[in-house]
Each structure stands twice: as structure tokens, then as C-alpha cells.
Amino acid sequence: MNKADRKVKASILLVEDEPNFGAVLKNYLELKNYSVTLCPDGESGFETFIAAAFDLCILDVMMPRKDGFTLAKQIREQDDAVPLIFLTAKMMKDDVMRGYKSGADDYLTKPFDTEVLLLKIEALLRRSKSVSDNQQFEIGNYVFSVKQRLVKNSDKEQRLSPKEAELLNLLCIHINDILPRQKALKQIWGDDNYFNARSMDVFITRLRKLFKDDERIVIANIHGKGFSMEVKK
């Protein structure tokens, strides 16, 4: 089977300023049947993103003309649902937190195992397709459509990132009960380490802001156990 006959799994935007590394990673993902567009800096990455449709973006953090954090924020302004993976040469806590706050769904430190990256890509793409088309939850005045990752009421609607939707889905399943922290971390992030725990706290904060206009909805920390989403009558 030649390259033209392969079924493309998804379209990926790869923004990486190291030409050799970028070319090797692009070729690797293309061998795994992904369509990959490689951009050498954040500025061209954003121009490419707004000109075409992508299923997932992989962004280097340290880049000329526009860094990955800035690029992620601009992408999120255009599309608040497309999965974002950050690549970085350092694993400092502040950088990890800044990355998640910029809208990242996952994070990898260079050098990394390409098989791990592949698994993360597959997981992010699979999560958005794995839920029932008709599954919905009523949360106070809001309706959460799991498959569409959409939260809406009579005034507005908000599309969630894949991990936001997964976390909200688990909170809804455990509504007025406790969602164990370790369960959420292992099911969504795959590991309950410190960095994943802190990133989950960022996502919890985002969900609280989403429902802040309805005082009946409370997402509470249960010390030493996890989280509880309560909907008061």
C-alpha cells in the first residue's frame, strides 16, 4: 500500500522550531497514518491554524516570533475544543501550570518516547468519539451534551476541551456524591502524579467559572478525598 492509499486518521498541526526534530517527528506521525502540517514558528503556526481545519495541535513552548503559550491562547480564542499538546525542553512546575492555563490538554518533556506521544494523541482523539451521541446531563439551568462537549443554557453556550468534558462527565456521574481524586487522575490523565494533580485543579477552576452564574451549582473540594458537584434545589 502506498502513501496515497493509506486512510488518514486525523489532521495534526505541528509547530516546532528545531528543523531536524520537527522533520523527524512529522515523518514518524505520517508513518502512523496522520496528516501533519509542520510550521517553524508560532506566527506561521497561527496563520496556518486559522487557514485550515485540524483535529489536534502539537506546540513547542520556546519558539521565535511567538512562543507556544501565546500561540495556544490565540488558538483557544478561535477554537476552544481542539486538543493541544505542549512539547518543552524543561519540566518546571510554573511552566507546566502556565501551559495548562493557556489551554493545553497534555504536556511532554523533551526528549520523550515517540510511542508515548502517539498514545497521548490517540487517547485525546478517542475521548471525543467514545461517548454516546445522545448522552446529556441537566446541571441546574445548564444542559451538558457529552458527545458535543457543549454546555449551554438559555443565554449562552460553551464548548469544552476534551479533558474538561471528561472531568465534567465524571462529576455528573458522581453528582451530589464524591468523585475520588485518584479515580479522576488515573482515568483522565493516566497517572496521579503531582503535575497531573495540579493540572486537574486548573480544570476544576475552569468548570467553577463556567457555572458561576448559577449559585445553586457548587463544585467543592473534599479534603483528602476528591471533589463533589452539588446542585442545590
N, C-alpha and C positions, 0 to 999 in steps of 0.2 A: 504493500500500500504506500503510495507516495504522499507527500505532504499535503497536496491539494485534496486528496481523498479522505483525509482524517476529519472526524467530526470535532469541531471546536467546542470545548467545554464551557468556556467563558472568555470575556474580553478583559484584559488587565492593562492598566496604566502603570508603568514602572518609571519612577523619576529618581535617577541615580547619576551623580556627577563623576564617579570614577568609571571611565570608559571601558576598561578591561573587565572590571567586575560586572558592570551593567550588561555588557555584551554576553558574558558567560551565563549570567542569571537569565537573561532573555532567551538564550538558546536552550537552556535547561527547561524552562517553563514551556517553550514551544514544543520540545520533545515530548512533554506531558500533555500535549494537545490543547494548550491555551494560546489564545491570540494575544500577543504582547506588543504594546507600543512603548518604546523607550525614549525618554526625554532627558537631556543632560543637566537641566537646572529647573528651579522652581517656577521661574517665569514662563518658560516654554511648556512646563508641565501643566500650568493652569490654562494656558491658551489651548492646549491640546484637549484638556478635560472639557472645556465649555464647547468645543467644536465637535465632539463625538460622544458616544454613549459607552460607558464602561461598567462592568459588573463588580470590579474591585480595583483598589489602588494600593500600590506599594511605594512608600515615600521614604527616601533617605532624609535624615534630620539636618545634617550640616551640608548645605549646598550654596553655590554662588547665586547672586541675583535675587533669590528668595529662599529662605530656609523652609524646612519641612513643616514646622509648626504654623508658620504663616500660610503656607500652601494649604494645609489641612483646614484651617479656619475658612479660607476662601472657598474650598470645595464644599465644606459643610453649609456655607451660605447658599450654594447652588443646589446641593443635594444632601439632605440630612440623613439619608439611609444607606448610601453606597459604603460598603465595608472598606476601612482604611487600616493598613498595616505599616507601622514605622520600622525602619532599619536605622540603627545607630551604632557608632563605634564605642560608646560608653554607656554604662548602666548606672547612672547616678539617680538617686531617688527623685530629685527635683525635676530631672529631665523626663523620667517616666511619668510623673504626675502631670507635668506640663503637656506631655504627649496625649494622655487620656483626656485632659481638659480641652485640648484642641480638637477632639473628636475621634481619636484613634480607637479602633476596636481591639488591636493587638500590637505587640511590640517584640522585636528580635534584636539581639545584640550581635554585632559583627565580631569575630567570624561566627557563623552559625551553620548548622546542619541543613542542607537544602531539603532533605526529607522532612525535617520539622516544619520548615516554611510551607512545603507542599501540603502537609497535614492541616496546618492552620488555614491555608487558602480553602481547602476542601471543606473544612468544618464551617467556616464563615459562609460559604456559598450554600452549603447543605442546610444550615439552620433556617435560612429564609424560605426553604422549599419543603421543610419536613412537617409543617403543621397543617392541620385541616383547613381547607378553603373557607369554611363557614364558622370556625370557632371564634366566638366573641364573648366578652365579659362586660357586664354593666358595673361601672365603678362610680357610685354617686350619680352625677349628671353626665358622666362620660361613658362612651362605648369604646372598648378596645378590640379591634379586629386583629387577631394574632397573625394570620397569614399575610395581611397587608402591612403589618406593623404600624397601624394607624390608630391614633387616639383622637376622638372628636366629641364635641358637644354641639349645642345649637349655635355657638358663636365662632368656634374655630376648630381646626384640625391640625394635628402634628404627627408627622411620620417619624418613627423611631429608628435608631440604628439597630442592627441585628442583636447586639448584646443587650441594649436597653429593652428591646422587645422580649428577649428570653428572660431577663430578670423580672420584668413586669408580669410575664406569663406565670413564673413561679410564685410571685407574690399573690397573684389572683387565685392560683390553685390552693394556696395556703391562707386565703383571706380570713381575717379575724382569728388567725392562728399564727404560730411561729414558723417562719422559714429559716431552718438552720443555716448558719453562715457557711459551714463546711460543705453542705449539700449544694448550695448555690455556686460556690467557688469551684468545686470539682465537676459539676455538671456543665457549667458555662465556660469557665476558664481552664478546666482540666487539672488544676493544681491549687492547693490552698496556701501557697507561699505568701510572704509579706507583700510583695509588689502587687500580686493579684488581689489581695485583700484591700489594699489601698485603692486600687483602680475600681473595685466594686463600690467602695464608699463614694467615689466620684459619680458613679452611675446612679446610686441611691439619691444623691443630692440633686441630680438632674430630674429624676422622677418626682421628687418632692416639689421642685419648681414647676413642673408640668401641671400638678394638681393644686397649686397654691390658692387658686381662686375658689376652690370648694373646701370650706372649712371642715366639712364632715369627713374628709379623707385625710388620714394620718398614717404616715409611714414611720414607725418608731423603731429605735434601736432597743433590743432586748439584751441587756448586758450579759456577756458571756455565752449568749445563745445564738442570736441572729437578728432577724427583722420581722416586724409584723405590720401588715397593712390593714388598718381598721377603717371601716366605713360606718360612721355613726348615723343613726336614723333621726 
